[in-house]
Amino acid sequence: MFAIQPKRREKMIGYLLGLVPYALGIAVGVLLPAVIIARQEISIEGPFGWSALTFTRRFPTNHWFSKLYRFYTGKDKWATEYHLTSNAIWLFMYFLSFLYIPYYSRLAGFSSSSALLGTFVLAIASFVELGWVEDYIWFLIHPYYGPERHNSEYVPWFTNYKGGIPVGYWAGMIATILLTAVAAFFLGKPEIFIIWLMVTALVIVVCFGIIKPWSKKMHREPLGKYWWKGIKYVVIQRCPYPIESDRPFTSVSAHVISCGTLNRLMLHNKLKPLNKALRESSDDRNVLT
């Protein structure tokens, strides 16, 4: 039977433990921005995910950019300028630091092209990982969704699921593992692949083992299955600026009200009761059921 000698085993364990801080740093660099970005997108999009109600340009499905974006994110979505600019910020966030790596490396007295390429590969993998992690956390911490409603009955922009999660998540995980494996082989640096396996394991444990169970305890607003089929009208009420002291402060600016309520107001030209109807709709959490 093959057995690893004690000294060799200790050396291997020491080698792996030495890579743990790097994996932890990268995992934090994925998870922390994912939580922040998810919270920001929830504030912008509300329950209408994938920018269905945001003030943004939407690209036709036959547009070259839309075809490219749908190839990456899935054909059950559409390309928008909102996602284009937000993803560009993600890219900028991850790759700006790499402009300084060669300079700082020379200041430190060493220069290794393979090390720089390995770091660049890990940055690409981190960016791809951020995509599905942020999206999943969006559902976990969203007041209208949560893990129980992360399926095609509640989410019209995801239609293909495997193992309880969208196929795009699996594709992102597999792509990053293959990328780091190929880079480790050609660069002769197995630590690239090992570090990324550690990162992937840490991210999965945090997302599915910590955030998901915690999110199940969150209060969820009522949301009916296939809710988007019954939503016809959304009224936007501009929030007043501080200088508009004659207008009361409103914490909610977008309201979903019933078709019957809006039709009655429009039919009888009852513009004055509109504010009251909007205020009532902002307190009625059953508007999407």
C-alpha positions in Angstrom: 0.0 0.0 0.0 1.3 3.4 -0.9 2.0 5.6 2.1 3.4 9.1 2.4 6.4 9.4 4.5 5.9 11.5 7.7 8.4 14.2 6.7 6.9 14.5 3.3 3.4 14.6 4.8 4.4 17.4 7.2 6.0 19.3 4.3 2.9 18.9 2.2 0.6 20.0 5.1 2.9 23.0 5.7 2.7 23.8 2.0 -1.1 23.7 1.9 -1.4 25.7 5.1 0.9 28.4 3.6 -1.6 28.8 0.8 -4.6 29.3 3.1 -4.1 33.0 3.8 -4.0 33.7 0.0 -7.3 31.7 -0.4 -8.9 33.5 2.5 -7.9 36.9 1.1 -9.4 36.1 -2.4 -12.6 34.6 -0.9 -13.1 37.8 1.2 -12.4 39.8 -2.0 -15.3 37.9 -3.7 -17.8 37.6 -0.8 -17.6 41.1 0.6 -18.2 43.0 -2.7 -20.9 40.4 -3.5 -22.9 41.3 -0.4 -22.5 45.1 -0.9 -23.4 45.0 -4.6 -26.3 42.7 -4.0 -27.7 45.1 -1.3 -27.2 48.0 -3.7 -29.0 46.3 -6.6 -31.9 45.3 -4.3 -32.3 49.0 -3.4 -32.3 49.9 -7.1 -34.4 47.1 -8.6 -36.8 46.2 -5.8 -38.7 43.0 -6.5 -38.4 43.7 -10.3 -35.2 41.9 -10.9 -32.9 42.1 -13.9 -33.7 45.8 -14.2 -37.3 45.3 -15.3 -38.3 48.7 -13.8 -35.0 50.7 -13.9 -34.5 53.8 -16.0 -32.0 52.2 -18.4 -31.5 51.4 -22.1 -32.3 47.8 -23.2 -30.6 46.3 -26.1 -32.7 44.3 -28.7 -32.1 40.6 -28.7 -30.6 40.8 -32.2 -28.0 43.5 -31.2 -24.5 42.2 -31.2 -23.9 43.1 -27.6 -27.1 41.5 -26.5 -26.1 38.3 -28.3 -22.7 38.4 -26.6 -24.2 39.1 -23.2 -26.9 36.5 -23.5 -24.3 33.9 -24.4 -22.5 34.7 -21.2 -25.5 35.1 -18.8 -28.1 33.0 -20.5 -30.8 33.3 -23.1 -33.5 33.8 -20.5 -32.3 37.4 -19.9 -31.8 40.6 -21.8 -28.8 43.0 -22.0 -29.2 46.4 -20.4 -27.0 49.4 -20.0 -27.5 49.1 -16.3 -25.8 45.7 -16.2 -23.1 46.8 -18.7 -22.0 49.7 -16.5 -22.2 47.8 -13.3 -20.2 44.9 -14.7 -17.7 47.5 -16.0 -17.2 48.8 -12.5 -16.6 45.2 -11.3 -13.9 44.8 -13.9 -12.3 48.1 -13.0 -12.4 47.2 -9.3 -10.6 43.9 -9.9 -8.1 44.9 -12.5 -7.0 48.4 -11.6 -4.6 47.0 -9.0 -2.9 44.9 -11.6 -1.6 48.1 -13.3 0.6 48.6 -10.3 1.8 45.0 -9.7 4.8 45.1 -12.1 5.9 48.5 -10.6 5.7 47.3 -7.0 7.3 44.0 -7.9 10.4 45.9 -9.2 10.5 48.0 -6.1 10.5 44.9 -4.0 13.5 43.6 -6.1 11.9 40.7 -7.9 10.1 40.2 -11.2 8.4 37.0 -12.4 6.3 36.9 -15.5 4.7 33.6 -14.5 3.8 35.0 -11.0 2.2 38.0 -12.7 0.2 35.8 -15.1 -0.9 33.6 -12.3 -2.2 36.5 -10.3 -4.0 37.8 -13.4 -5.6 34.4 -13.9 -6.8 34.4 -10.3 -8.3 37.9 -10.8 -10.2 36.7 -13.9 -11.5 33.7 -11.9 -12.5 36.0 -9.1 -14.4 38.2 -11.4 -16.3 35.3 -12.9 -17.0 33.9 -9.4 -18.3 37.3 -8.3 -20.9 37.1 -11.0 -22.8 34.1 -9.7 -22.0 34.7 -6.0 -23.5 38.2 -6.1 -26.5 37.0 -8.0 -27.2 34.2 -5.5 -26.7 36.5 -2.5 -29.2 38.9 -4.1 -31.9 36.2 -3.8 -30.8 35.1 -0.3 -31.1 38.6 1.3 -33.9 40.0 -0.8 -37.1 40.7 1.2 -39.3 39.4 -1.6 -37.4 36.2 -2.6 -35.1 34.1 -0.4 -33.9 30.6 -1.2 -37.4 29.1 -1.2 -38.5 31.4 -4.0 -35.3 31.0 -6.1 -37.0 29.1 -8.9 -38.8 29.6 -12.2 -42.2 30.0 -10.4 -41.1 33.3 -8.9 -38.2 34.4 -11.1 -39.0 35.0 -14.8 -35.4 35.8 -15.7 -34.1 32.4 -14.7 -35.7 29.4 -16.4 -33.0 26.7 -16.4 -32.1 25.1 -13.0 -30.0 22.1 -12.2 -29.6 20.9 -8.6 -31.8 23.7 -7.3 -29.6 26.5 -8.7 -29.4 28.2 -12.1 -27.3 26.5 -14.7 -25.3 29.7 -15.1 -24.0 29.3 -11.5 -22.6 25.8 -12.4 -21.1 27.1 -15.6 -19.3 29.9 -13.7 -17.9 27.5 -11.1 -16.7 24.9 -13.7 -15.2 27.6 -15.9 -13.1 29.1 -13.1 -11.8 25.6 -12.0 -10.9 24.8 -15.6 -9.2 28.2 -16.1 -7.0 27.9 -13.0 -6.2 24.2 -13.8 -5.0 25.1 -17.3 -3.0 28.1 -16.1 -1.4 26.0 -13.3 -0.4 23.4 -15.9 1.1 25.7 -18.5 2.8 28.1 -15.9 4.1 25.2 -13.9 2.5 26.6 -10.7 0.2 24.1 -9.1 -0.5 26.6 -6.3 -2.7 28.6 -8.6 -5.1 25.6 -8.9 -4.9 24.6 -5.3 -5.6 28.2 -4.1 -8.6 28.4 -6.3 -10.0 25.1 -5.1 -9.7 26.5 -1.6 -11.4 29.7 -2.6 -14.3 27.8 -4.3 -14.7 25.6 -1.2 -14.8 28.7 1.1 -17.3 30.5 -1.0 -19.6 27.5 -1.2 -19.4 27.0 2.6 -20.2 30.6 3.3 -23.0 30.9 0.7 -24.7 27.6 1.2 -23.7 26.8 4.8 -23.9 30.2 6.5 -25.8 32.8 4.5 -28.5 30.5 3.2 -29.5 29.1 6.6 -29.4 32.6 8.1 -31.5 34.0 5.2 -34.3 31.5 5.9 -35.0 33.2 9.2 -35.5 36.6 7.4 -39.0 38.0 7.1 -40.3 37.8 3.5 -42.9 40.0 1.9 -45.9 38.1 0.3 -45.2 37.2 -3.3 -47.4 35.1 -5.5 -46.3 32.5 -8.0 -46.0 33.9 -11.5 -46.6 37.3 -10.1 -45.4 39.1 -13.2 -48.4 37.8 -15.2 -50.8 39.9 -13.1 -48.8 43.1 -12.8 -50.0 45.7 -15.3 -49.4 49.1 -13.7 -46.6 50.5 -11.7 -46.8 54.1 -10.6 -43.7 56.1 -10.0 -44.0 58.9 -7.4 -41.0 61.2 -7.4 -39.5 61.6 -3.9 -39.2 65.3 -2.9 -35.9 66.9 -2.6 -35.0 68.5 0.8 -35.6 72.0 -0.5 -39.2 71.1 -1.3 -40.4 71.7 2.2 -44.0 71.9 1.0 -44.0 68.2 0.0 -43.9 65.5 2.6 -41.0 63.1 2.7 -41.7 59.7 1.1 -39.6 56.6 1.8 -41.0 54.7 -1.2 -41.1 56.0 -4.7 -42.4 53.1 -6.8 -45.8 51.6 -6.1 -47.6 48.7 -7.6 -51.3 49.2 -7.4 -54.2 47.1 -8.6 -55.5 47.5 -12.1 -59.0 48.2 -10.8 -57.8 51.0 -8.5 -55.9 52.7 -11.3 -58.7 52.3 -13.8 -61.2 53.8 -11.5 -59.0 56.8 -10.8 -58.4 57.4 -14.5 -62.0 56.8 -15.6 -63.4 59.3 -13.1 -60.5 61.7 -13.4 -59.9 61.5 -9.7 -56.4 62.9 -9.5 -56.7 64.1 -5.9 -57.2 60.7 -4.4 -54.1 59.4 -6.3 -51.7 60.4 -3.5 -53.9 58.6 -1.0 -54.1 55.5 -3.2 -50.3 55.5 -3.5 -49.8 55.9 0.2 -52.1 53.0 0.8 -50.4 50.9 -1.8 -47.0 51.5 -0.2 -48.3 50.1 3.1 -50.1 47.2 1.3 -47.5 44.4 1.1 -49.9 42.1 -0.7 -49.7 44.0 -4.0 -47.6 41.4 -5.6 -49.7 38.4 -4.6 
